Amino acid sequence: MYKNFFKRFLDLTIVLVALLIIWPILLVITFWLQIANKGAGAFFTQTRPGKNGKLFKVIKYKTMTDEMDQHGNLLPDAQRLTKVGKFIRSTSIDELPQLINVLKGDMALIGPRPLLPQYLPLYSKEQARRHEVRPGITGWAQINGRNAISWTQKFEYDVWYVDNCSFLLDLRIFFLTIKKVFIREGISQEGQATMEFFNGNN
């Protein structure tokens, strides 16, 4: 009952109330990033697989410039990540535009994070079960290491969430997410600006 109905109803209610409260803050952040990103814009979208692998456009705050090298190639992520962008990312503010994805029904507040579509054929049958529910802004894997854990661990946490989804679990994840944001833990893997790409083996 919770997973199939009440969870979606709760998501919609929370998101609508949150947007009514924080829209002035979102406006300021948008303006701030527009300047920091040197005209590259404050938002970007990426195609991600959602529930049952259906593709959708995830919305995020843009934390990098579009600066290129002399050959016209984008500079490495670590070089394009601005000081403002680093703060926005470390505090998870870059995820806030995904509230719109929740309103549209592409995502839930809590669930496995939506990853890149090119990973779809690389999943094992068990790992692919992470797509049995809507992807979330935060999830069980995020409060258990976020980007600092291995892909294998991440997928194990995702599938565990699919099998154990409940109101009390979501409530626990919500409050632990707030704690993780304040201590800024697990933002990236060692030696990476975010997290290394999944190749089916790591």
SERO-4910 file (N, C-alpha, C, O; in steps of 0.05 Angstrom, whole numbers):
BEGIN
 pado doro    nc1    nc2    nc3   cac1   cac2   cac3    cc1    cc2    cc3    oc1    oc2    oc3
  Met    A     17    -24      0      0      0      0     17     25      0     13     44    -15
  Tyr    A     38     25     17     55     49     19     70     53     -7     71     75    -18
  Lys    A     84     32    -16    101     34    -40     85     42    -65     94     57    -82
  Asn    A     60     31    -67     45     35    -92     26     60    -92     17     68   -113
  Phe    A     21     71    -69      2     94    -68     11    116    -49     16    139    -58
  Phe    A     13    110    -24     18    131     -4     45    145     -8     47    169     -2
  Lys    A     65    130    -17     92    142    -21     90    165    -41    101    186    -37
  Arg    A     76    160    -63     73    181    -84     57    205    -74     64    228    -79
  Phe    A     36    200    -59     19    221    -48     36    238    -28     34    263    -29
  Leu    A     52    225    -12     69    239      7     90    256     -7     95    278      1
  Asp    A    102    245    -28    122    259    -44    110    285    -55    122    306    -52
  Leu    A     87    284    -67     74    307    -79     68    328    -58     73    352    -62
  Thr    A     58    320    -35     51    339    -14     76    353     -4     76    378     -1
  Ile    A     97    338      2    122    350     13    135    369     -7    144    390      0
  Val    A    135    361    -33    148    377    -53    133    403    -58    146    424    -60
  Leu    A    107    402    -59     92    427    -63     96    446    -40     99    470    -44
  Val    A     95    436    -15    100    454      8    128    465      7    133    488     13
  Ala    A    148    448      1    176    456      1    181    478    -20    195    497    -14
  Leu    A    170    475    -44    174    494    -65    161    521    -58    172    542    -64
  Leu    A    138    521    -44    126    546    -36    143    561    -16    143    585    -14
  Ile    A    158    546      0    175    558     21    202    567     10    212    589     17
  Ile    A    215    551     -7    243    556    -14    246    570    -42    269    574    -50
  Trp    A    225    577    -56    228    588    -83    245    613    -83    260    617   -102
  Pro    A    244    631    -62    262    654    -63    292    646    -62    309    659    -74
  Ile    A    298    625    -46    325    615    -43    335    604    -70    357    608    -78
  Leu    A    317    589    -83    324    577   -109    330    599   -130    347    596   -147
  Leu    A    315    621   -128    319    643   -146    347    656   -142    361    662   -162
  Val    A    355    659   -117    381    671   -111    404    652   -121    423    661   -132
  Ile    A    400    626   -116    421    606   -124    424    606   -154    446    604   -165
  Thr    A    401    608   -168    401    608   -197    417    632   -208    434    629   -226
  Phe    A    413    655   -197    427    679   -205    457    677   -198    474    685   -215
  Trp    A    463    666   -175    491    663   -166    506    645   -185    529    651   -192
  Leu    A    494    622   -192    507    603   -210    510    614   -239    530    609   -252
  Gln    A    491    630   -247    492    642   -274    517    659   -276    530    659   -297
  Ile    A    525    673   -255    549    689   -255    574    672   -253    593    675   -268
  Ala    A    573    653   -233    597    636   -228    604    619   -251    628    613   -256
  Asn    A    584    610   -267    589    592   -289    598    606   -315    600    594   -336
  Lys    A    602    632   -313    613    648   -335    596    646   -360    605    642   -383
  Gly    A    569    648   -356    551    648   -378    542    621   -388    528    618   -407
  Ala    A    552    599   -374    545    572   -383    517    564   -374    507    542   -381
  Gly    A    503    581   -358    477    575   -349    476    563   -321    497    554   -311
  Ala    A    453    563   -309    450    554   -281    439    525   -279    441    513   -258
  Phe    A    428    515   -301    416    489   -301    427    471   -323    437    482   -343
  Phe    A    425    445   -320    430    427   -342    412    403   -338    404    397   -316
  Thr    A    407    389   -360    391    365   -359    407    342   -370    424    345   -387
  Gln    A    401    318   -360    414    294   -370    393    272   -372    374    271   -356
  Thr    A    395    256   -392    377    233   -396    385    211   -376    408    203   -375
  Arg    A    366    202   -361    370    181   -341    347    160   -343    325    167   -350
  Pro    A    353    135   -336    331    115   -335    316    117   -309    329    119   -287
  Gly    A    290    116   -310    274    116   -286    262     89   -280    274     68   -285
  Lys    A    237     89   -270    224     64   -263    220     47   -288    212     57   -309
  Asn    A    227     22   -286    225      3   -308    244     10   -331    240      1   -354
  Gly    A    264     27   -325    284     35   -346    274     56   -365    288     62   -384
  Lys    A    250     68   -360    240     89   -378    257    114   -375    263    123   -353
  Leu    A    266    124   -398    284    147   -398    269    174   -393    246    177   -402
  Phe    A    282    192   -378    271    218   -373    294    238   -370    317    230   -369
  Lys    A    287    264   -369    308    284   -367    309    293   -337    290    305   -327
  Val    A    332    288   -324    335    297   -297    346    325   -297    364    332   -313
  Ile    A    336    342   -279    344    370   -278    362    375   -254    356    366   -231
  Lys    A    385    388   -258    403    394   -236    415    422   -240    414    434   -261
  Tyr    A    425    433   -218    439    458   -219    466    452   -232    479    431   -226
  Lys    A    475    469   -249    501    466   -263    523    477   -245    522    500   -237
  Thr    A    543    460   -239    564    468   -221    591    471   -235    612    476   -221
  Met    A    591    469   -261    616    472   -276    613    492   -299    591    497   -308
  Thr    A    636    503   -307    636    520   -331    637    502   -356    640    478   -354
  Asp    A    636    515   -379    639    500   -404    666    506   -417    669    505   -442
  Glu    A    686    511   -401    713    518   -411    726    495   -426    724    472   -417
  Met    A    739    501   -448    752    481   -465    782    486   -468    792    508   -462
  Asp    A    796    465   -476    824    468   -481    829    479   -509    809    486   -523
  Gln    A    854    482   -518    860    493   -544    850    477   -567    849    487   -590
  His    A    843    452   -562    833    435   -584    802    433   -584    791    419   -600
  Gly    A    789    449   -567    760    450   -567    747    428   -550    723    424   -552
  Asn    A    763    415   -534    752    394   -516    748    405   -488    763    422   -479
  Leu    A    726    396   -475    721    405   -448    744    398   -430    755    376   -431
  Leu    A    751    417   -412    771    411   -392    761    390   -373    737    386   -371
  Pro    A    779    376   -358    770    356   -338    751    369   -318    752    392   -312
  Asp    A    733    352   -307    713    361   -288    725    377   -265    715    398   -258
  Ala    A    747    367   -254    759    380   -231    768    409   -237    768    426   -219
  Gln    A    775    414   -263    784    441   -270    761    459   -276    763    484   -273
  Arg    A    738    448   -284    715    464   -291    696    469   -267    679    486   -268
  Leu    A    701    454   -246    684    457   -222    692    483   -208    714    485   -198
  Thr    A    673    502   -206    679    528   -193    678    526   -163    668    506   -152
  Lys    A    687    547   -150    686    547   -120    657    547   -111    649    534    -92
  Val    A    641    562   -126    612    563   -120    600    536   -125    584    526   -109
  Gly    A    607    524   -147    597    497   -155    605    476   -135    589    458   -128
  Lys    A    629    478   -124    639    459   -105    622    461    -79    615    440    -67
  Phe    A    615    485    -71    598    489    -47    570    478    -53    559    464    -36
  Ile    A    559    485    -76    532    476    -83    531    446    -83    511    434    -74
  Arg    A    552    433    -94    552    404    -96    556    391    -68    543    371    -62
  Ser    A    575    402    -52    581    390    -26    558    392     -7    555    375     11
  Thr    A    540    412    -11    516    415      6    492    402     -6    470    403      5
  Ser    A    496    389    -30    474    375    -45    452    394    -55    431    385    -62
  Ile    A    458    420    -55    439    439    -65    434    435    -95    413    441   -106
  Asp    A    454    424   -109    451    419   -138    429    399   -144    420    397   -167
  Glu    A    419    384   -124    398    365   -128    370    377   -127    350    365   -135
  Leu    A    368    402   -116    342    414   -111    324    416   -135    299    412   -133
  Pro    A    334    423   -159    316    424   -183    302    398   -189    282    398   -203
  Gln    A    312    376   -178    299    350   -182    272    348   -168    257    329   -173
  Leu    A    265    368   -152    238    369   -141    218    371   -163    195    361   -160
  Ile    A    226    384   -185    208    386   -208    204    358   -220    182    351   -229
  Asn    A    225    342   -221    223    314   -231    204    298   -214    189    281   -224
  Val    A    204    304   -187    186    290   -169    157    297   -175    139    280   -176
  Leu    A    152    323   -180    126    332   -186    115    319   -212     92    312   -214
  Lys    A    133    316   -231    125    304   -257    121    274   -255    109    262   -273
  Gly    A    131    262   -234    127    233   -231    151    217   -241    150    192   -242
  Asp    A    172    231   -250    196    217   -260    211    205   -237    224    184   -240
  Met    A    210    218   -214    227    210   -191    210    210   -166    187    220   -165
  Ala    A    222    200   -144    211    201   -117    231    217   -100    254    221   -109
  Leu    A    223    225    -77    242    238    -59    263    218    -51    286    225    -48
  Ile    A    255    193    -46    274    173    -37    272    148    -54    251    137    -60
  Gly    A    296    139    -63    297    115    -80    326    113    -91    342    130    -85
  Pro    A    332     93   -106    359     91   -118    364    115   -136    347    123   -151
  Arg    A    388    125   -135    395    148   -152    394    141   -181    403    119   -189
  Pro    A    383    159   -198    383    153   -227    411    156   -239    424    176   -235
  Leu    A    420    136   -253    447    135   -264    446    139   -294    425    144   -306
  Leu    A    469    136   -307    471    141   -336    458    118   -352    460     95   -344
  Pro    A    445    124   -374    432    103   -390    451     83   -402    443     60   -407
  Gln    A    476     91   -406    495     72   -418    502     50   -399    515     30   -407
  Tyr    A    494     52   -373    500     31   -354    479      8   -356    484    -14   -347
  Leu    A    456     14   -369    434     -6   -369    443    -34   -379    436    -54   -365
  Pro    A    457    -36   -401    465    -63   -410    487    -76   -393    494    -99   -397
  Leu    A    499    -61   -375    521    -71   -359    512    -83   -333    527    -97   -320
  Tyr    A    487    -78   -325    477    -89   -300    473   -119   -301    466   -130   -322
  Ser    A    478   -132   -278    470   -160   -276    439   -160   -272    427   -139   -268
  Lys    A    427   -183   -274    398   -185   -270    390   -174   -243    369   -161   -240
  Glu    A    406   -180   -222    399   -171   -195    403   -141   -193    386   -127   -181
  Gln    A    424   -130   -204    429   -101   -203    407    -85   -217    400    -63   -209
  Ala    A    397    -97   -239    376    -83   -255    350    -80   -239    333    -64   -247
  Arg    A    347    -94   -217    323    -92   -201    320    -65   -187    299    -58   -177
  Arg    A    342    -49   -187    341    -22   -176    320     -5   -191    311     16   -181
  His    A    313    -13   -216    293      2   -232    264     -7   -227    246      1   -242
  Glu    A    260    -24   -207    232    -32   -201    217    -10   -186    192    -12   -184
  Val    A    230     10   -177    218     33   -164    227     59   -177    247     58   -192
  Arg    A    213     81   -171    223    106   -181    250    114   -169    254    108   -145
  Pro    A    267    125   -185    293    134   -173    288    158   -154    268    171   -157
  Gly    A    306    162   -136    302    183   -116    324    205   -116    345    201   -127
  Ile    A    317    227   -103    337    249    -99    358    239    -79    381    246    -81
  Thr    A    349    224    -59    367    211    -40    358    182    -36    336    175    -44
  Gly    A    375    166    -24    368    138    -21    386    124     -1    402    136     13
  Trp    A    381     98      2    395     81     21    425     81     16    441     82     35
  Ala    A    433     80    -10    462     81    -16    474    108     -9    498    109     -2
  Gln    A    459    129    -12    470    156     -6    477    160     23    497    173     30
  Ile    A    461    148     40    467    152     69    486    131     79    494    131    102
  Asn    A    494    112     61    513     92     68    539     94     52    553     74     47
  Gly    A    546    119     45    572    123     32    571    141      8    592    151     -1
  Arg    A    547    144     -4    544    162    -28    564    154    -49    565    131    -58
  Asn    A    581    173    -58    600    168    -80    626    155    -70    643    148    -87
  Ala    A    629    152    -44    654    141    -34    655    111    -32    675     99    -25
  Ile    A    632     97    -39    632     68    -38    634     57    -66    631     72    -86
  Ser    A    639     31    -68    642     19    -94    615     16   -108    594     17    -95
  Trp    A    616     12   -134    591      7   -149    577    -18   -139    552    -18   -137
  Thr    A    592    -39   -133    580    -64   -123    564    -59    -98    542    -68    -95
  Gln    A    576    -44    -79    562    -38    -54    538    -21    -59    517    -25    -47
  Lys    A    541     -1    -77    518     17    -83    494      1    -93    472      6    -85
  Phe    A    499    -17   -112    477    -32   -124    464    -52   -103    440    -57   -104
  Glu    A    481    -62    -86    470    -80    -64    451    -64    -46    430    -73    -39
  Tyr    A    459    -39    -40    442    -22    -23    416    -15    -38    395    -15    -26
  Asp    A    418    -10    -64    395     -2    -80    374    -25    -81    350    -20    -77
  Val    A    384    -49    -86    365    -72    -88    354    -78    -60    330    -86    -58
  Trp    A    370    -75    -39    360    -79    -12    337    -59     -7    317    -67      6
  Tyr    A    340    -34    -16    318    -15    -12    293    -23    -27    271    -21    -16
  Val    A    296    -33    -51    272    -42    -67    257    -63    -51    232    -62    -51
  Asp    A    271    -81    -38    258   -103    -24    248    -95      3    231   -110     15
  Asn    A    257    -73     14    250    -65     42    237    -38     44    235    -27     66
  Cys    A    228    -27     22    216      0     22    192      2     41    174    -15     40
  Ser    A    193     22     59    171     26     78    172     55     86    191     69     82
  Phe    A    150     64     99    148     91    109    170     97    130    183    118    129
  Leu    A    174     78    148    194     82    169    222     83    158    239     99    167
  Leu    A    228     67    137    254     67    125    259     93    110    280    105    112
  Asp    A    238    103     96    241    128     82    245    151    102    261    170     96
  Leu    A    231    150    124    234    171    145    263    170    155    275    191    160
  Arg    A    274    147    160    301    144    170    321    155    149    340    170    156
  Ile    A    317    148    124    335    158    102    334    189    101    354    202     97
  Phe    A    309    200    103    306    229    102    322    243    123    337    262    117
  Phe    A    320    235    148    335    248    169    365    243    168    381    261    175
  Leu    A    373    219    160    401    213    157    413    229    134    437    236    135
  Thr    A    397    234    113    407    250     91    413    279    100    434    290     93
  Ile    A    396    290    117    401    317    128    427    317    143    443    336    141
  Lys    A    432    296    159    457    294    174    481    293    155    501    306    160
  Lys    A    479    277    134    501    273    115    507    300    101    530    306     95
  Val    A    486    315     95    490    341     81    506    360     99    524    374     89
  Phe    A    500    360    124    513    378    142    543    371    147    560    388    150
  Ile    A    549    345    147    577    337    152    592    333    125    616    328    125
  Arg    A    577    336    103    588    335     76    606    310     72    629    312     65
  Glu    A    594    287     77    609    262     76    603    247     50    580    247     41
  Gly    A    623    234     39    619    217     15    614    231    -10    600    220    -28
  Ile    A    623    256    -13    617    272    -37    630    259    -62    618    259    -83
  Ser    A    654    249    -59    668    238    -82    686    214    -73    691    210    -50
  Gln    A    695    199    -94    714    178    -89    742    191    -87    746    212    -99
  Glu    A    760    177    -74    787    187    -72    799    190    -99    800    171   -115
  Gly    A    810    214   -105    823    220   -130    803    227   -153    812    230   -176
  Gln    A    777    229   -146    757    236   -166    742    261   -158    740    267   -135
  Ala    A    732    276   -179    716    300   -173    689    291   -163    677    304   -146
  Thr    A    679    269   -174    653    258   -164    656    228   -160    665    220   -138
  Met    A    650    212   -180    653    183   -178    662    172   -205    653    182   -226
  Glu    A    679    151   -205    688    140   -230    664    127   -245    644    120   -233
  Phe    A    667    123   -271    647    111   -287    645     81   -281    664     68   -275
  Phe    A    620     70   -284    615     42   -280    621     27   -306    611     35   -327
  Asn    A    637      7   -305    644     -8   -330    634    -37   -329    641    -53   -347
  Gly    A    618    -44   -309    607    -71   -307    624    -89   -289    615   -111   -283
  Asn    A    647    -79   -281    665    -96   -265    670    -84   -237    676    -99   -218
  Asn    A    668    -57   -234    675    -45   -209    652    -42   -190    655    -32   -168
***
